[in-house]
Amino acid sequence: MAKKKKIIMTVEKTNTGFSAFSADYPIFTTGKSIPELINNTYEATELHFEDEKIKVDPTDITFEIDFKQFFKFYKVLNAKFLAEKIGMNATLLSQYVSGTKKPSAKQTEKILSGIHQIGQELSGINLLQTA
């Protein structure tokens, strides 16, 4: 069984949840939540390549979302807070989020690194239950 190269899925927020599509393959799916979208994407991708007997592993699929969509969905992540965390001008990050400016590859990596850092910090926190 052959193995497929990387498949990039573009994620977008919709009125009913999320959609994902590939620019390189006729693969499209939707989901009410991100986890559902990811599961549906795996299923749709396997179905698309089934006749070709090509095995698709979840690691073969990359999900991409633009800044505006990301911050629209993850409203809990404040752009001003993120800018302070990564040492970036808050107005500049706001322009990236609104789509009026496009970040360079270096700036994108800096922002993504900051998002990952915040995610790691949050995953290490346990909340106390009060009686």
Disulfide bonds with the S-S distance in Angstrom:
none
